[in-house]
């Protein structure tokens, strides 16, 4: 179900959605989480059905190493940003900065997987990250910043998953 990255896009999309709607609590989160999970499940099941078994299979060892390096750097940067924003009293900047980091990590992965189209979600996630401080500067609350960034990132990742499936051009029987 993680063929061609669809599972990662789908599940991380749920995480971003929850960040985006979590501030609303109760009914919104109570409806949003199950709907987000259904979207993710639908994407993963569609990928399983439509993408060939070989799609997204294990890359060669040297690509796996580079993938691991890029992801390790991403997680270290995320931890540093979270700690720095927490210490400086700017927790509202965590989600936009994380979106920037996640977006930026797609650029080297486009090369690792020989998928130049990964630059599209990279640019969209970076745009979502830039939108956060723009909302904050315009006197948006921390909650509004999280909603803008979280929902934009969720839609970007789910859109990328759907694009990956749609561009496969094959249907398995």
Order of alpha helices (4+ residues) and beta strands (2+ residues): alpha-alpha-alpha-alpha-alpha-alpha
